Amino acid sequence: MKKYKCLICDYIYDPAKGDPDHGINPGTAFENLPASWTCPECGAAKSDFAPVE
């Protein structure tokens, strides 16, 4: 699964880790995050993320 980087603050969403503090279990692909999910660091929208190559 690909990692995604916040274009605002450079936070990296790692699917292997998920975002447990916000109810996202490890193993959750970025594509499967709810549309309402936001960056845990800066609050940016999911649309403000880009895949890490």
ModelCIF file with pLDDT and N, C-alpha, C, O atoms, coordinates in Angstrom:
data_MODEL
#
_entry.id   MODEL 
#
_entity.id                         1 
_entity.type                       polymer 
_entity.pdbx_number_of_molecules   1 
#
_entity_poly.entity_id                      1 
_entity_poly.type                           'polypeptide(L)' 
_entity_poly.nstd_linkage                   no 
_entity_poly.nstd_monomer                   no 
_entity_poly.pdbx_seq_one_letter_code       MKKYKCLICDYIYDPAKGDPDHGINPGTAFENLPASWTCPECGAAKSDFAPVE 
_entity_poly.pdbx_seq_one_letter_code_can   MKKYKCLICDYIYDPAKGDPDHGINPGTAFENLPASWTCPECGAAKSDFAPVE 
_entity_poly.pdbx_strand_id                 A 
#
loop_
_entity_poly_seq.entity_id 
_entity_poly_seq.num 
_entity_poly_seq.mon_id 
_entity_poly_seq.hetero 
1 1  MET n 
1 2  LYS n 
1 3  LYS n 
1 4  TYR n 
1 5  LYS n 
1 6  CYS n 
1 7  LEU n 
1 8  ILE n 
1 9  CYS n 
1 10 ASP n 
1 11 TYR n 
1 12 ILE n 
1 13 TYR n 
1 14 ASP n 
1 15 PRO n 
1 16 ALA n 
1 17 LYS n 
1 18 GLY n 
1 19 ASP n 
1 20 PRO n 
1 21 ASP n 
1 22 HIS n 
1 23 GLY n 
1 24 ILE n 
1 25 ASN n 
1 26 PRO n 
1 27 GLY n 
1 28 THR n 
1 29 ALA n 
1 30 PHE n 
1 31 GLU n 
1 32 ASN n 
1 33 LEU n 
1 34 PRO n 
1 35 ALA n 
1 36 SER n 
1 37 TRP n 
1 38 THR n 
1 39 CYS n 
1 40 PRO n 
1 41 GLU n 
1 42 CYS n 
1 43 GLY n 
1 44 ALA n 
1 45 ALA n 
1 46 LYS n 
1 47 SER n 
1 48 ASP n 
1 49 PHE n 
1 50 ALA n 
1 51 PRO n 
1 52 VAL n 
1 53 GLU n 
#
_struct_asym.id          A 
_struct_asym.entity_id   1 
#
loop_
_ma_qa_metric.id 
_ma_qa_metric.mode 
_ma_qa_metric.name 
_ma_qa_metric.software_group_id 
_ma_qa_metric.type 
1 global pLDDT . pLDDT 
2 local  pLDDT . pLDDT 
#
_ma_qa_metric_global.metric_id      1 
_ma_qa_metric_global.metric_value   97.26 
_ma_qa_metric_global.model_id       1 
_ma_qa_metric_global.ordinal_id     1 
#
loop_
_ma_qa_metric_local.label_asym_id 
_ma_qa_metric_local.label_comp_id 
_ma_qa_metric_local.label_seq_id 
_ma_qa_metric_local.metric_id 
_ma_qa_metric_local.metric_value 
_ma_qa_metric_local.model_id 
_ma_qa_metric_local.ordinal_id 
A MET 1  2 91.00 1 1  
A LYS 2  2 97.00 1 2  
A LYS 3  2 98.00 1 3  
A TYR 4  2 98.00 1 4  
A LYS 5  2 98.00 1 5  
A CYS 6  2 98.00 1 6  
A LEU 7  2 98.00 1 7  
A ILE 8  2 98.00 1 8  
A CYS 9  2 98.00 1 9  
A ASP 10 2 98.00 1 10 
A TYR 11 2 98.00 1 11 
A ILE 12 2 98.00 1 12 
A TYR 13 2 98.00 1 13 
A ASP 14 2 98.00 1 14 
A PRO 15 2 98.00 1 15 
A ALA 16 2 98.00 1 16 
A LYS 17 2 98.00 1 17 
A GLY 18 2 98.00 1 18 
A ASP 19 2 98.00 1 19 
A PRO 20 2 97.00 1 20 
A ASP 21 2 96.00 1 21 
A HIS 22 2 95.00 1 22 
A GLY 23 2 96.00 1 23 
A ILE 24 2 98.00 1 24 
A ASN 25 2 98.00 1 25 
A PRO 26 2 98.00 1 26 
A GLY 27 2 98.00 1 27 
A THR 28 2 98.00 1 28 
A ALA 29 2 98.00 1 29 
A PHE 30 2 98.00 1 30 
A GLU 31 2 97.00 1 31 
A ASN 32 2 98.00 1 32 
A LEU 33 2 98.00 1 33 
A PRO 34 2 96.00 1 34 
A ALA 35 2 95.00 1 35 
A SER 36 2 96.00 1 36 
A TRP 37 2 98.00 1 37 
A THR 38 2 98.00 1 38 
A CYS 39 2 98.00 1 39 
A PRO 40 2 97.00 1 40 
A GLU 41 2 98.00 1 41 
A CYS 42 2 98.00 1 42 
A GLY 43 2 98.00 1 43 
A ALA 44 2 98.00 1 44 
A ALA 45 2 98.00 1 45 
A LYS 46 2 98.00 1 46 
A SER 47 2 97.00 1 47 
A ASP 48 2 98.00 1 48 
A PHE 49 2 98.00 1 49 
A ALA 50 2 98.00 1 50 
A PRO 51 2 98.00 1 51 
A VAL 52 2 97.00 1 52 
A GLU 53 2 86.00 1 53 
#
loop_
_atom_site.group_PDB 
_atom_site.id 
_atom_site.type_symbol 
_atom_site.label_atom_id 
_atom_site.label_alt_id 
_atom_site.label_comp_id 
_atom_site.label_asym_id 
_atom_site.label_entity_id 
_atom_site.label_seq_id 
_atom_site.pdbx_PDB_ins_code 
_atom_site.Cartn_x 
_atom_site.Cartn_y 
_atom_site.Cartn_z 
_atom_site.occupancy 
_atom_site.B_iso_or_equiv 
_atom_site.pdbx_formal_charge 
_atom_site.auth_seq_id 
_atom_site.auth_comp_id 
_atom_site.auth_asym_id 
_atom_site.auth_atom_id 
_atom_site.pdbx_PDB_model_num 
ATOM 1   N N  . MET A 1 1  ? 0.846   -1.195 0.000  1.00 91.00 ? 1  MET A N  1 
ATOM 2   C CA . MET A 1 1  ? 0.000   0.000  0.000  1.00 91.00 ? 1  MET A CA 1 
ATOM 3   C C  . MET A 1 1  ? 0.881   1.245  0.000  1.00 91.00 ? 1  MET A C  1 
ATOM 4   O O  . MET A 1 1  ? 1.906   1.296  0.680  1.00 91.00 ? 1  MET A O  1 
ATOM 5   N N  . LYS A 1 2  ? 0.472   2.228  -0.760 1.00 97.00 ? 2  LYS A N  1 
ATOM 6   C CA . LYS A 1 2  ? 1.249   3.461  -0.888 1.00 97.00 ? 2  LYS A CA 1 
ATOM 7   C C  . LYS A 1 2  ? 1.077   4.361  0.323  1.00 97.00 ? 2  LYS A C  1 
ATOM 8   O O  . LYS A 1 2  ? 0.021   4.400  0.954  1.00 97.00 ? 2  LYS A O  1 
ATOM 9   N N  . LYS A 1 3  ? 2.154   5.086  0.631  1.00 98.00 ? 3  LYS A N  1 
ATOM 10  C CA . LYS A 1 3  ? 2.092   6.147  1.628  1.00 98.00 ? 3  LYS A CA 1 
ATOM 11  C C  . LYS A 1 3  ? 1.682   7.431  0.913  1.00 98.00 ? 3  LYS A C  1 
ATOM 12  O O  . LYS A 1 3  ? 1.942   7.603  -0.278 1.00 98.00 ? 3  LYS A O  1 
ATOM 13  N N  . TYR A 1 4  ? 1.047   8.316  1.648  1.00 98.00 ? 4  TYR A N  1 
ATOM 14  C CA . TYR A 1 4  ? 0.622   9.606  1.102  1.00 98.00 ? 4  TYR A CA 1 
ATOM 15  C C  . TYR A 1 4  ? 1.144   10.720 1.986  1.00 98.00 ? 4  TYR A C  1 
ATOM 16  O O  . TYR A 1 4  ? 1.184   10.594 3.210  1.00 98.00 ? 4  TYR A O  1 
ATOM 17  N N  . LYS A 1 5  ? 1.549   11.825 1.344  1.00 98.00 ? 5  LYS A N  1 
ATOM 18  C CA . LYS A 1 5  ? 2.125   12.958 2.071  1.00 98.00 ? 5  LYS A CA 1 
ATOM 19  C C  . LYS A 1 5  ? 1.190   14.154 1.992  1.00 98.00 ? 5  LYS A C  1 
ATOM 20  O O  . LYS A 1 5  ? 0.642   14.467 0.935  1.00 98.00 ? 5  LYS A O  1 
ATOM 21  N N  . CYS A 1 6  ? 1.017   14.815 3.131  1.00 98.00 ? 6  CYS A N  1 
ATOM 22  C CA . CYS A 1 6  ? 0.245   16.057 3.187  1.00 98.00 ? 6  CYS A CA 1 
ATOM 23  C C  . CYS A 1 6  ? 1.051   17.150 2.497  1.00 98.00 ? 6  CYS A C  1 
ATOM 24  O O  . CYS A 1 6  ? 2.212   17.388 2.830  1.00 98.00 ? 6  CYS A O  1 
ATOM 25  N N  . LEU A 1 7  ? 0.421   17.808 1.532  1.00 98.00 ? 7  LEU A N  1 
ATOM 26  C CA . LEU A 1 7  ? 1.112   18.865 0.795  1.00 98.00 ? 7  LEU A CA 1 
ATOM 27  C C  . LEU A 1 7  ? 1.219   20.160 1.599  1.00 98.00 ? 7  LEU A C  1 
ATOM 28  O O  . LEU A 1 7  ? 1.934   21.080 1.202  1.00 98.00 ? 7  LEU A O  1 
ATOM 29  N N  . ILE A 1 8  ? 0.517   20.232 2.716  1.00 98.00 ? 8  ILE A N  1 
ATOM 30  C CA . ILE A 1 8  ? 0.547   21.428 3.563  1.00 98.00 ? 8  ILE A CA 1 
ATOM 31  C C  . ILE A 1 8  ? 1.674   21.334 4.607  1.00 98.00 ? 8  ILE A C  1 
ATOM 32  O O  . ILE A 1 8  ? 2.468   22.263 4.758  1.00 98.00 ? 8  ILE A O  1 
ATOM 33  N N  . CYS A 1 9  ? 1.731   20.201 5.322  1.00 98.00 ? 9  CYS A N  1 
ATOM 34  C CA . CYS A 1 9  ? 2.684   20.117 6.448  1.00 98.00 ? 9  CYS A CA 1 
ATOM 35  C C  . CYS A 1 9  ? 3.692   18.970 6.335  1.00 98.00 ? 9  CYS A C  1 
ATOM 36  O O  . CYS A 1 9  ? 4.530   18.798 7.220  1.00 98.00 ? 9  CYS A O  1 
ATOM 37  N N  . ASP A 1 10 ? 3.618   18.184 5.254  1.00 98.00 ? 10 ASP A N  1 
ATOM 38  C CA . ASP A 1 10 ? 4.535   17.062 5.014  1.00 98.00 ? 10 ASP A CA 1 
ATOM 39  C C  . ASP A 1 10 ? 4.305   15.846 5.908  1.00 98.00 ? 10 ASP A C  1 
ATOM 40  O O  . ASP A 1 10 ? 5.154   14.956 5.955  1.00 98.00 ? 10 ASP A O  1 
ATOM 41  N N  . TYR A 1 11 ? 3.169   15.785 6.622  1.00 98.00 ? 11 TYR A N  1 
ATOM 42  C CA . TYR A 1 11 ? 2.819   14.576 7.374  1.00 98.00 ? 11 TYR A CA 1 
ATOM 43  C C  . TYR A 1 11 ? 2.693   13.415 6.385  1.00 98.00 ? 11 TYR A C  1 
ATOM 44  O O  . TYR A 1 11 ? 2.139   13.572 5.298  1.00 98.00 ? 11 TYR A O  1 
ATOM 45  N N  . ILE A 1 12 ? 3.211   12.252 6.775  1.00 98.00 ? 12 ILE A N  1 
ATOM 46  C CA . ILE A 1 12 ? 3.110   11.067 5.932  1.00 98.00 ? 12 ILE A CA 1 
ATOM 47  C C  . ILE A 1 12 ? 2.063   10.127 6.529  1.00 98.00 ? 12 ILE A C  1 
ATOM 48  O O  . ILE A 1 12 ? 2.183   9.700  7.677  1.00 98.00 ? 12 ILE A O  1 
ATOM 49  N N  . TYR A 1 13 ? 1.025   9.806  5.729  1.00 98.00 ? 13 TYR A N  1 
ATOM 50  C CA . TYR A 1 13 ? 0.069   8.779  6.140  1.00 98.00 ? 13 TYR A CA 1 
ATOM 51  C C  . TYR A 1 13 ? 0.625   7.438  5.707  1.00 98.00 ? 13 TYR A C  1 
ATOM 52  O O  . TYR A 1 13 ? 0.813   7.188  4.516  1.00 98.00 ? 13 TYR A O  1 
ATOM 53  N N  . ASP A 1 14 ? 0.889   6.578  6.679  1.00 98.00 ? 14 ASP A N  1 
ATOM 54  C CA . ASP A 1 14 ? 1.425   5.243  6.425  1.00 98.00 ? 14 ASP A CA 1 
ATOM 55  C C  . ASP A 1 14 ? 0.312   4.231  6.696  1.00 98.00 ? 14 ASP A C  1 
ATOM 56  O O  . ASP A 1 14 ? -0.100  4.065  7.845  1.00 98.00 ? 14 ASP A O  1 
ATOM 57  N N  . PRO A 1 15 ? -0.184  3.548  5.650  1.00 98.00 ? 15 PRO A N  1 
ATOM 58  C CA . PRO A 1 15 ? -1.274  2.602  5.854  1.00 98.00 ? 15 PRO A CA 1 
ATOM 59  C C  . PRO A 1 15 ? -0.941  1.494  6.851  1.00 98.00 ? 15 PRO A C  1 
ATOM 60  O O  . PRO A 1 15 ? -1.839  0.971  7.511  1.00 98.00 ? 15 PRO A O  1 
ATOM 61  N N  . ALA A 1 16 ? 0.323   1.132  6.969  1.00 98.00 ? 16 ALA A N  1 
ATOM 62  C CA . ALA A 1 16 ? 0.720   0.085  7.909  1.00 98.00 ? 16 ALA A CA 1 
ATOM 63  C C  . ALA A 1 16 ? 0.466   0.518  9.349  1.00 98.00 ? 16 ALA A C  1 
ATOM 64  O O  . ALA A 1 16 ? 0.220   -0.318 10.218 1.00 98.00 ? 16 ALA A O  1 
ATOM 65  N N  . LYS A 1 17 ? 0.526   1.825  9.598  1.00 98.00 ? 17 LYS A N  1 
ATOM 66  C CA . LYS A 1 17 ? 0.304   2.371  10.941 1.00 98.00 ? 17 LYS A CA 1 
ATOM 67  C C  . LYS A 1 17 ? -1.119  2.855  11.144 1.00 98.00 ? 17 LYS A C  1 
ATOM 68  O O  . LYS A 1 17 ? -1.628  2.839  12.265 1.00 98.00 ? 17 LYS A O  1 
ATOM 69  N N  . GLY A 1 18 ? -1.775  3.290  10.055 1.00 98.00 ? 18 GLY A N  1 
ATOM 70  C CA . GLY A 1 18 ? -3.111  3.861  10.183 1.00 98.00 ? 18 GLY A CA 1 
ATOM 71  C C  . GLY A 1 18 ? -3.062  5.180  10.937 1.00 98.00 ? 18 GLY A C  1 
ATOM 72  O O  . GLY A 1 18 ? -2.044  5.873  10.937 1.00 98.00 ? 18 GLY A O  1 
ATOM 73  N N  . ASP A 1 19 ? -4.168  5.516  11.577 1.00 98.00 ? 19 ASP A N  1 
ATOM 74  C CA . ASP A 1 19 ? -4.263  6.735  12.397 1.00 98.00 ? 19 ASP A CA 1 
ATOM 75  C C  . ASP A 1 19 ? -5.135  6.389  13.601 1.00 98.00 ? 19 ASP A C  1 
ATOM 76  O O  . ASP A 1 19 ? -6.259  6.876  13.726 1.00 98.00 ? 19 ASP A O  1 
ATOM 77  N N  . PRO A 1 20 ? -4.594  5.525  14.503 1.00 97.00 ? 20 PRO A N  1 
ATOM 78  C CA . PRO A 1 20 ? -5.401  5.006  15.613 1.00 97.00 ? 20 PRO A CA 1 
ATOM 79  C C  . PRO A 1 20 ? -6.005  6.089  16.503 1.00 97.00 ? 20 PRO A C  1 
ATOM 80  O O  . PRO A 1 20 ? -7.077  5.887  17.073 1.00 97.00 ? 20 PRO A O  1 
ATOM 81  N N  . ASP A 1 21 ? -5.340  7.229  16.631 1.00 96.00 ? 21 ASP A N  1 
ATOM 82  C CA . ASP A 1 21 ? -5.881  8.307  17.472 1.00 96.00 ? 21 ASP A CA 1 
ATOM 83  C C  . ASP A 1 21 ? -7.182  8.855  16.903 1.00 96.00 ? 21 ASP A C  1 
ATOM 84  O O  . ASP A 1 21 ? -7.954  9.494  17.617 1.00 96.00 ? 21 ASP A O  1 
ATOM 85  N N  . HIS A 1 22 ? -7.430  8.605  15.606 1.00 95.00 ? 22 HIS A N  1 
ATOM 86  C CA . HIS A 1 22 ? -8.653  9.092  14.958 1.00 95.00 ? 22 HIS A CA 1 
ATOM 87  C C  . HIS A 1 22 ? -9.508  7.947  14.434 1.00 95.00 ? 22 HIS A C  1 
ATOM 88  O O  . HIS A 1 22 ? -10.311 8.133  13.519 1.00 95.00 ? 22 HIS A O  1 
ATOM 89  N N  . GLY A 1 23 ? -9.333  6.755  15.019 1.00 96.00 ? 23 GLY A N  1 
ATOM 90  C CA . GLY A 1 23 ? -10.188 5.617  14.703 1.00 96.00 ? 23 GLY A CA 1 
ATOM 91  C C  . GLY A 1 23 ? -9.861  4.893  13.405 1.00 96.00 ? 23 GLY A C  1 
ATOM 92  O O  . GLY A 1 23 ? -10.681 4.121  12.907 1.00 96.00 ? 23 GLY A O  1 
ATOM 93  N N  . ILE A 1 24 ? -8.670  5.132  12.847 1.00 98.00 ? 24 ILE A N  1 
ATOM 94  C CA . ILE A 1 24 ? -8.268  4.470  11.608 1.00 98.00 ? 24 ILE A CA 1 
ATOM 95  C C  . ILE A 1 24 ? -7.310  3.332  11.950 1.00 98.00 ? 24 ILE A C  1 
ATOM 96  O O  . ILE A 1 24 ? -6.196  3.565  12.418 1.00 98.00 ? 24 ILE A O  1 
ATOM 97  N N  . ASN A 1 25 ? -7.751  2.113  11.713 1.00 98.00 ? 25 ASN A N  1 
ATOM 98  C CA . ASN A 1 25 ? -6.956  0.944  12.069 1.00 98.00 ? 25 ASN A CA 1 
ATOM 99  C C  . ASN A 1 25 ? -5.742  0.780  11.163 1.00 98.00 ? 25 ASN A C  1 
ATOM 100 O O  . ASN A 1 25 ? -5.779  1.164  9.995  1.00 98.00 ? 25 ASN A O  1 
ATOM 101 N N  . PRO A 1 26 ? -4.646  0.198  11.712 1.00 98.00 ? 26 PRO A N  1 
ATOM 102 C CA . PRO A 1 26 ? -3.508  -0.150 10.869 1.00 98.00 ? 26 PRO A CA 1 
ATOM 103 C C  . PRO A 1 26 ? -3.975  -1.061 9.731  1.00 98.00 ? 26 PRO A C  1 
ATOM 104 O O  . PRO A 1 26 ? -4.854  -1.901 9.923  1.00 98.00 ? 26 PRO A O  1 
ATOM 105 N N  . GLY A 1 27 ? -3.390  -0.891 8.562  1.00 98.00 ? 27 GLY A N  1 
ATOM 106 C CA . GLY A 1 27 ? -3.773  -1.682 7.408  1.00 98.00 ? 27 GLY A CA 1 
ATOM 107 C C  . GLY A 1 27 ? -4.835  -1.014 6.541  1.00 98.00 ? 27 GLY A C  1 
ATOM 108 O O  . GLY A 1 27 ? -5.276  -1.594 5.549  1.00 98.00 ? 27 GLY A O  1 
ATOM 109 N N  . THR A 1 28 ? -5.253  0.207  6.907  1.00 98.00 ? 28 THR A N  1 
ATOM 110 C CA . THR A 1 28 ? -6.265  0.923  6.126  1.00 98.00 ? 28 THR A CA 1 
ATOM 111 C C  . THR A 1 28 ? -5.590  1.708  5.012  1.00 98.00 ? 28 THR A C  1 
ATOM 112 O O  . THR A 1 28 ? -4.801  2.618  5.266  1.00 98.00 ? 28 THR A O  1 
ATOM 113 N N  . ALA A 1 29 ? -5.913  1.341  3.762  1.00 98.00 ? 29 ALA A N  1 
ATOM 114 C CA . ALA A 1 29 ? -5.357  2.046  2.610  1.00 98.00 ? 29 ALA A CA 1 
ATOM 115 C C  . ALA A 1 29 ? -5.879  3.479  2.579  1.00 98.00 ? 29 ALA A C  1 
ATOM 116 O O  . ALA A 1 29 ? -6.996  3.754  3.016  1.00 98.00 ? 29 ALA A O  1 
ATOM 117 N N  . PHE A 1 30 ? -5.058  4.385  2.058  1.00 98.00 ? 30 PHE A N  1 
ATOM 118 C CA . PHE A 1 30 ? -5.455  5.795  1.969  1.00 98.00 ? 30 PHE A CA 1 
ATOM 119 C C  . PHE A 1 30 ? -6.780  5.937  1.234  1.00 98.00 ? 30 PHE A C  1 
ATOM 120 O O  . PHE A 1 30 ? -7.629  6.736  1.629  1.00 98.00 ? 30 PHE A O  1 
ATOM 121 N N  . GLU A 1 31 ? -6.959  5.162  0.161  1.00 97.00 ? 31 GLU A N  1 
ATOM 122 C CA . GLU A 1 31 ? -8.185  5.225  -0.639 1.00 97.00 ? 31 GLU A CA 1 
ATOM 123 C C  . GLU A 1 31 ? -9.420  4.854  0.169  1.00 97.00 ? 31 GLU A C  1 
ATOM 124 O O  . GLU A 1 31 ? -10.531 5.266  -0.167 1.00 97.00 ? 31 GLU A O  1 
ATOM 125 N N  . ASN A 1 32 ? -9.232  4.075  1.238  1.00 98.00 ? 32 ASN A N  1 
ATOM 126 C CA . ASN A 1 32 ? -10.356 3.616  2.060  1.00 98.00 ? 32 ASN A CA 1 
ATOM 127 C C  . ASN A 1 32 ? -10.633 4.515  3.254  1.00 98.00 ? 32 ASN A C  1 
ATOM 128 O O  . ASN A 1 32 ? -11.553 4.248  4.028  1.00 98.00 ? 32 ASN A O  1 
ATOM 129 N N  . LEU A 1 33 ? -9.844  5.583  3.416  1.00 98.00 ? 33 LEU A N  1 
ATOM 130 C CA . LEU A 1 33 ? -10.123 6.526  4.499  1.00 98.00 ? 33 LEU A CA 1 
ATOM 131 C C  . LEU A 1 33 ? -11.439 7.240  4.194  1.00 98.00 ? 33 LEU A C  1 
ATOM 132 O O  . LEU A 1 33 ? -11.741 7.503  3.030  1.00 98.00 ? 33 LEU A O  1 
ATOM 133 N N  . PRO A 1 34 ? -12.225 7.554  5.226  1.00 96.00 ? 34 PRO A N  1 
ATOM 134 C CA . PRO A 1 34 ? -13.468 8.292  4.965  1.00 96.00 ? 34 PRO A CA 1 
ATOM 135 C C  . PRO A 1 34 ? -13.180 9.672  4.389  1.00 96.00 ? 34 PRO A C  1 
ATOM 136 O O  . PRO A 1 34 ? -12.136 10.261 4.668  1.00 96.00 ? 34 PRO A O  1 
ATOM 137 N N  . ALA A 1 35 ? -14.100 10.185 3.591  1.00 95.00 ? 35 ALA A N  1 
ATOM 138 C CA . ALA A 1 35 ? -13.927 11.503 2.965  1.00 95.00 ? 35 ALA A CA 1 
ATOM 139 C C  . ALA A 1 35 ? -13.765 12.593 4.013  1.00 95.00 ? 35 ALA A C  1 
ATOM 140 O O  . ALA A 1 35 ? -13.168 13.635 3.744  1.00 95.00 ? 35 ALA A O  1 
ATOM 141 N N  . SER A 1 36 ? -14.290 12.355 5.197  1.00 96.00 ? 36 SER A N  1 
ATOM 142 C CA . SER A 1 36 ? -14.222 13.356 6.271  1.00 96.00 ? 36 SER A CA 1 
ATOM 143 C C  . SER A 1 36 ? -12.883 13.342 7.010  1.00 96.00 ? 36 SER A C  1 
ATOM 144 O O  . SER A 1 36 ? -12.635 14.218 7.838  1.00 96.00 ? 36 SER A O  1 
ATOM 145 N N  . TRP A 1 37 ? -12.009 12.357 6.724  1.00 98.00 ? 37 TRP A N  1 
ATOM 146 C CA . TRP A 1 37 ? -10.716 12.267 7.407  1.00 98.00 ? 37 TRP A CA 1 
ATOM 147 C C  . TRP A 1 37 ? -9.866  13.480 7.043  1.00 98.00 ? 37 TRP A C  1 
ATOM 148 O O  . TRP A 1 37 ? -9.852  13.920 5.893  1.00 98.00 ? 37 TRP A O  1 
ATOM 149 N N  . THR A 1 38 ? -9.167  14.006 8.027  1.00 98.00 ? 38 THR A N  1 
ATOM 150 C CA . THR A 1 38 ? -8.268  15.137 7.796  1.00 98.00 ? 38 THR A CA 1 
ATOM 151 C C  . THR A 1 38 ? -6.887  14.817 8.366  1.00 98.00 ? 38 THR A C  1 
ATOM 152 O O  . THR A 1 38 ? -6.735  13.909 9.184  1.00 98.00 ? 38 THR A O  1 
ATOM 153 N N  . CYS A 1 39 ? -5.899  15.565 7.927  1.00 98.00 ? 39 CYS A N  1 
ATOM 154 C CA . CYS A 1 39 ? -4.532  15.390 8.407  1.00 98.00 ? 39 CYS A CA 1 
ATOM 155 C C  . CYS A 1 39 ? -4.496  15.552 9.925  1.00 98.00 ? 39 CYS A C  1 
ATOM 156 O O  . CYS A 1 39 ? -4.962  16.565 10.448 1.00 98.00 ? 39 CYS A O  1 
ATOM 157 N N  . PRO A 1 40 ? -3.945  14.562 10.641 1.00 97.00 ? 40 PRO A N  1 
ATOM 158 C CA . PRO A 1 40 ? -3.883  14.677 12.101 1.00 97.00 ? 40 PRO A CA 1 
ATOM 159 C C  . PRO A 1 40 ? -2.940  15.771 12.593 1.00 97.00 ? 40 PRO A C  1 
ATOM 160 O O  . PRO A 1 40 ? -3.033  16.192 13.746 1.00 97.00 ? 40 PRO A O  1 
ATOM 161 N N  . GLU A 1 41 ? -2.038  16.234 11.737 1.00 98.00 ? 41 GLU A N  1 
ATOM 162 C CA . GLU A 1 41 ? -1.090  17.279 12.137 1.00 98.00 ? 41 GLU A CA 1 
ATOM 163 C C  . GLU A 1 41 ? -1.639  18.690 11.915 1.00 98.00 ? 41 GLU A C  1 
ATOM 164 O O  . GLU A 1 41 ? -1.535  19.549 12.790 1.00 98.00 ? 41 GLU A O  1 
ATOM 165 N N  . CYS A 1 42 ? -2.229  18.920 10.727 1.00 98.00 ? 42 CYS A N  1 
ATOM 166 C CA . CYS A 1 42 ? -2.620  20.299 10.399 1.00 98.00 ? 42 CYS A CA 1 
ATOM 167 C C  . CYS A 1 42 ? -4.095  20.458 10.027 1.00 98.00 ? 42 CYS A C  1 
ATOM 168 O O  . CYS A 1 42 ? -4.564  21.580 9.836  1.00 98.00 ? 42 CYS A O  1 
ATOM 169 N N  . GLY A 1 43 ? -4.829  19.348 9.923  1.00 98.00 ? 43 GLY A N  1 
ATOM 170 C CA . GLY A 1 43 ? -6.247  19.432 9.611  1.00 98.00 ? 43 GLY A CA 1 
ATOM 171 C C  . GLY A 1 43 ? -6.569  19.587 8.135  1.00 98.00 ? 43 GLY A C  1 
ATOM 172 O O  . GLY A 1 43 ? -7.713  19.869 7.779  1.00 98.00 ? 43 GLY A O  1 
ATOM 173 N N  . ALA A 1 44 ? -5.573  19.407 7.264  1.00 98.00 ? 44 ALA A N  1 
ATOM 174 C CA . ALA A 1 44 ? -5.802  19.532 5.821  1.00 98.00 ? 44 ALA A CA 1 
ATOM 175 C C  . ALA A 1 44 ? -6.732  18.420 5.334  1.00 98.00 ? 44 ALA A C  1 
ATOM 176 O O  . ALA A 1 44 ? -6.786  17.337 5.917  1.00 98.00 ? 44 ALA A O  1 
ATOM 177 N N  . ALA A 1 45 ? -7.450  18.705 4.270  1.00 98.00 ? 45 ALA A N  1 
ATOM 178 C CA . ALA A 1 45 ? -8.384  17.739 3.689  1.00 98.00 ? 45 ALA A CA 1 
ATOM 179 C C  . ALA A 1 45 ? -7.631  16.598 3.017  1.00 98.00 ? 45 ALA A C  1 
ATOM 180 O O  . ALA A 1 45 ? -6.456  16.722 2.671  1.00 98.00 ? 45 ALA A O  1 
ATOM 181 N N  . LYS A 1 46 ? -8.335  15.488 2.841  1.00 98.00 ? 46 LYS A N  1 
ATOM 182 C CA . LYS A 1 46 ? -7.771  14.321 2.156  1.00 98.00 ? 46 LYS A CA 1 
ATOM 183 C C  . LYS A 1 46 ? -7.280  14.700 0.755  1.00 98.00 ? 46 LYS A C  1 
ATOM 184 O O  . LYS A 1 46 ? -6.319  14.116 0.254  1.00 98.00 ? 46 LYS A O  1 
ATOM 185 N N  . SER A 1 47 ? -7.930  15.663 0.132  1.00 97.00 ? 47 SER A N  1 
ATOM 186 C CA . SER A 1 47 ? -7.549  16.098 -1.225 1.00 97.00 ? 47 SER A CA 1 
ATOM 187 C C  . SER A 1 47 ? -6.211  16.842 -1.246 1.00 97.00 ? 47 SER A C  1 
ATOM 188 O O  . SER A 1 47 ? -5.650  17.083 -2.316 1.00 97.00 ? 47 SER A O  1 
ATOM 189 N N  . ASP A 1 48 ? -5.699  17.205 -0.063 1.00 98.00 ? 48 ASP A N  1 
ATOM 190 C CA . ASP A 1 48 ? -4.408  17.900 0.028  1.00 98.00 ? 48 ASP A CA 1 
ATOM 191 C C  . ASP A 1 48 ? -3.241  16.927 0.198  1.00 98.00 ? 48 ASP A C  1 
ATOM 192 O O  . ASP A 1 48 ? -2.148  17.330 0.598  1.00 98.00 ? 48 ASP A O  1 
ATOM 193 N N  . PHE A 1 49 ? -3.470  15.645 -0.105 1.00 98.00 ? 49 PHE A N  1 
ATOM 194 C CA . PHE A 1 49 ? -2.435  14.615 0.001  1.00 98.00 ? 49 PHE A CA 1 
ATOM 195 C C  . PHE A 1 49 ? -2.051  14.125 -1.385 1.00 98.00 ? 49 PHE A C  1 
ATOM 196 O O  . PHE A 1 49 ? -2.879  14.110 -2.296 1.00 98.00 ? 49 PHE A O  1 
ATOM 197 N N  . ALA A 1 50 ? -0.795  13.725 -1.543 1.00 98.00 ? 50 ALA A N  1 
ATOM 198 C CA . ALA A 1 50 ? -0.297  13.167 -2.797 1.00 98.00 ? 50 ALA A CA 1 
ATOM 199 C C  . ALA A 1 50 ? 0.480   11.890 -2.484 1.00 98.00 ? 50 ALA A C  1 
ATOM 200 O O  . ALA A 1 50 ? 1.103   11.781 -1.427 1.00 98.00 ? 50 ALA A O  1 
ATOM 201 N N  . PRO A 1 51 ? 0.443   10.921 -3.407 1.00 98.00 ? 51 PRO A N  1 
ATOM 202 C CA . PRO A 1 51 ? 1.195   9.681  -3.168 1.00 98.00 ? 51 PRO A CA 1 
ATOM 203 C C  . PRO A 1 51 ? 2.694   9.941  -3.081 1.00 98.00 ? 51 PRO A C  1 
ATOM 204 O O  . PRO A 1 51 ? 3.232   10.800 -3.781 1.00 98.00 ? 51 PRO A O  1 
ATOM 205 N N  . VAL A 1 52 ? 3.354   9.187  -2.215 1.00 97.00 ? 52 VAL A N  1 
ATOM 206 C CA . VAL A 1 52 ? 4.809   9.273  -2.087 1.00 97.00 ? 52 VAL A CA 1 
ATOM 207 C C  . VAL A 1 52 ? 5.394   8.252  -3.051 1.00 97.00 ? 52 VAL A C  1 
ATOM 208 O O  . VAL A 1 52 ? 5.025   7.078  -3.016 1.00 97.00 ? 52 VAL A O  1 
ATOM 209 N N  . GLU A 1 53 ? 6.296   8.692  -3.902 1.00 86.00 ? 53 GLU A N  1 
ATOM 210 C CA . GLU A 1 53 ? 6.907   7.800  -4.896 1.00 86.00 ? 53 GLU A CA 1 
ATOM 211 C C  . GLU A 1 53 ? 8.085   7.053  -4.309 1.00 86.00 ? 53 GLU A C  1 
ATOM 212 O O  . GLU A 1 53 ? 8.720   6.258  -5.003 1.00 86.00 ? 53 GLU A O  1 
#
